[in-house]
Amino acid sequence: MNPACVLRTARLVLTPVGGSDLADLRAIKADPSVFAVMLGGVRDYAQTSEDLANDVVNWGRYGFGIWAIRENGRFVGITGLEHRADGRGVALRFALWPEAQGRGLAREAAFAALRFGHERAGLPRIVAVARESNFGSRMVLGGIGMRVAGTFEQRGYTMLLYESVMPAGDGRSIISH
């Protein structure tokens, strides 16, 4: 693991996912209370293993990917950046265990990933998608400075497309925290 890709916040340590995270990833991705609203939905053992292999490849190929989020050494969720299969761009994603929600950890982790994407990976535009009815995710995305840029329908749900854009030549995103 490249130490430059490890992120530290006031309460969290974010590490690029790797083989040692497979058990934690299998547990969180198999839990409908966490992953039912995520793109691709709940994942089985084989799907999670394939996701992890792709995540590792993406870190090497693009210099960004998915991080495991730990609070006091305990796995609490994931966040990260990945290319959306629908072509909407590089997307910020996050999912935390229910017991880790409601304390600002998702905002803290997502903001760290967003800053990494703009400032270290050099991504000029990062998107995120949330169901219109998912107020928790919408609060996180708005709270880290992302703005609604459009809507679309997916599997019968209205989805909000958020974006964060780095002004040309500035080297800094138009996000605040």
Beta strands, then each sheet from edge to edge (+ up, - down):
strand 1: 7-8
strand 2: 12-16
strand 3: 66-71
strand 4: 74-83
strand 5: 90-96
strand 6: 125-131
strand 7: 147-154
strand 8: 157-165
sheet 1: 1+ 2- 3+ 4- 5+
sheet 2: 6+ 8- 7+
end
